[in-house]
Amino acid sequence: MHPQLELLIMLHDVDLLLKELENANRARQESDFGFVISRHEEVAAAKGQIEQQLDSDLLQEYRRLETRYGRAVAPVVGGVCYGCFMRLPTDISVSKQRNEELFRCINCGRYLYWVAKQPNSATGDSQEAPSSRKRRRTGRS
Ligand SMILES: [Zn+2]
C-alpha cells in the first residue's frame, strides 16, 4: 500500500477514535475519567506522529475534505466510492495500481482505498496471492 495512503487511513481512524474518546469523556466523567483522559493523550500523540509523516499538502487537503464532508478517505467497494456512492470509471476501479497510488474520487475528491477484490475484474489479478484465509470463509472448497 502507498505509504501516504496508509497514513491517511490511519489518521482518519485516529481522528474518529479521538472523537469517540471525547464523547466518552463527556458521557462518563465520574467513572472512567482518568482512563479516558490518559487514552486521549496517547491517541492525540499518535495522531501528531502521523501528521508529521504526512506530506503537508496532503494533510492540508485531508483537513479541507474533513471539514467539508466529515470524512476525507473513503473505501471503494464494487467499483463504487463509499463516500459519495458514485460509480468510479472502470480504468480507476480495475487499476492494478489501486492502493499503490493515491487515487481520489472524481466526484467528491475523497482519497480512495480498496478494501476488497473487485468482482468485475475476474481476469485474474497477478497481484493477488491465492489466499487460504478467503477460502476458509466459505467453509468448503
Ligand atoms: Zn466519491
Residues whose N, C-alpha, C, O or C-beta is under 5 A from the ligand:
A	BS01	ZN	C81 G83 C84 M86 C105 N107 C108 G109
